[in-house]
């Protein structure tokens, strides 16, 4: 099939390259010339494991191209909308300007019988509005909503080997046609027997926000338990292990620490709350406000813990911060807990040096007042304390004996409960972590 992907950011670029792996001819369209130039040259504009290799293979095959001209999407049987929906400035609600602009640009090339597929995370009700617009402007076009469930660091795998497909379809006869076209797009995936949920627009739109809200709630639950563990002397890691054996609960996403960040969970739960308020159902999601509050409190507590470890004062103390991205295997620093903590430490008088395997350049552009280092060894030179705030494998595998020779004081704060506490304490380090006894 000939496919267009409108929006070539993180979601769109990965989706476009992945669709060529399924055998399709794909054109990716974006208004950002620098981004398009990089993609055309086979350079990923973001860090994502395996993506640059996939991109190069797709370009070499001749089935993938990129453009800034929407006219190049002419003749595609299926058009994917993959633009961002950031949080509105000063509000909780999602900003749909980019979705609306992308949809309006498609009107220039859309023809009857072609399918528009929304993948962006949008407030419930958006798809119905777009379907009405397309139906009025270009009668005979089809619309489906096919939410994405990508995890940064696993985006290629999640696209080509998803754990489910969700189709939000029109209730009339056009829905069956749209389903057949989507099945053709995803034919190799469908053939593997991947679970498929066919539903209405509203349910499909809610699946992504509901899933993210559940995950955010689970993370904040264990972080609330960490607060109680600190008050009682209990150990949150052992607590999580114990309750995680219950298969109704499960161990995933029960890792206490700094909490969540990034471009999805924080803004998605806030947009979910905002939309519920618009629909007169705000009472249903009031618990998400506390989920958000717990998440933000973890950052404050980490700064307090650093002050405690540094003998009650941050002033003039040298602090190494290992990690800037909001999660490992990513260069995404949006709403990064690690950078938030680093900035607060510096604001309160510490001399802070930040390092990260992938996110230093992004961090330097957004947080130029912080100091940066290329390696953890450079960041930790003569440090009074080391904070591990993103659980990169490189940091989990540090040798505490060799690393201890670099610092002024062997004091480590494990912001992600990612280190082997026994190994670090055996090497002479004072070990502290959120929700765990001092070691």
WOPE-V921365 format. One record per helix or strand. SS is the DSSP state (alpha for helix, beta for strand). FROM is the first residue (numbers start at 1). TO is the last residue. If there is no record, write none. Layout:
ss=SS from=FROM to=TO
ss=SS from=FROM to=TO
This chain:
ss=beta from=2 to=6
ss=alpha from=10 to=21
ss=beta from=25 to=29
ss=alpha from=33 to=40
ss=alpha from=51 to=61
ss=beta from=64 to=67
ss=alpha from=70 to=73
ss=beta from=78 to=81
ss=beta from=87 to=87
ss=beta from=94 to=94
ss=alpha from=97 to=106
ss=beta from=115 to=118
ss=alpha from=126 to=137
ss=beta from=142 to=145
ss=alpha from=155 to=160
ss=beta from=165 to=168
ss=alpha from=174 to=185
ss=alpha from=187 to=191
ss=beta from=196 to=199
ss=alpha from=201 to=232
ss=alpha from=236 to=244
ss=alpha from=265 to=278
ss=alpha from=282 to=309
ss=beta from=318 to=322
ss=alpha from=337 to=347
ss=beta from=351 to=355
ss=alpha from=360 to=366
ss=beta from=371 to=373
ss=alpha from=376 to=380
ss=beta from=385 to=388
ss=alpha from=393 to=396
ss=alpha from=400 to=404
ss=beta from=411 to=414
ss=alpha from=421 to=426
ss=beta from=430 to=433
